[in-house]
Amino acid sequence: MRTTSYPLVAAMLLMAWVAAAQSTPKVVFVCEHGSAKSVIAAAHLRRLAAEKGIDVEVISRGTTPDAEVPANVRAGLKKDGIEVGALKPALVSRADLAGAAVVVSFGSDLSALADGKTKVQDWSATPAVTSNYDGARSYIVKRLEELLEKLRSQ
């Protein structure tokens, strides 16, 4: 005699999937063109999180996205040991910000997209990537290490 209730099993699997999805914090980085600061931040957060064994969903977006990631950003990341492959900058949406544990803006106004509960961190003091990749990267990585410590403690 079979005692398994398939609807019950399906509901339990769905609940487990939702719980797992909710336990992985989402971090969204937004800069104007979605091709420099947000890309650098996302790439380095993925690297740092992997090194520390922290599971995190990472998204980079722009408010007026460029067609591609500039050569100097690709070269800087490659020098850092990170390849971005065929990454194309994308327009930030309300769905991107929904449910995010952390939203970081590099100066873009996200008030029209963020709900009242979403807190947006302002990292607009980041040096310009075009004239100072190393300075921008150093500033971003320092902030990312602080961010990861907060995520780890939550």
Secondary structure, 3 states (H helix, E strand, C coil): CCCCCHHHHHHHHHHHHHHHHHHCCEEEEEECCCCCHHHHHHHHHHHHHHHHCCCCEEEEEECCCCCCCCHHHHHHHHHCCCCCCCCCCCECCHHHHCCCCEEEECCCCCCCCCCCCCCEEECCCCCCCCCCHHHHHHHHHHHHHHHHHHHHHC
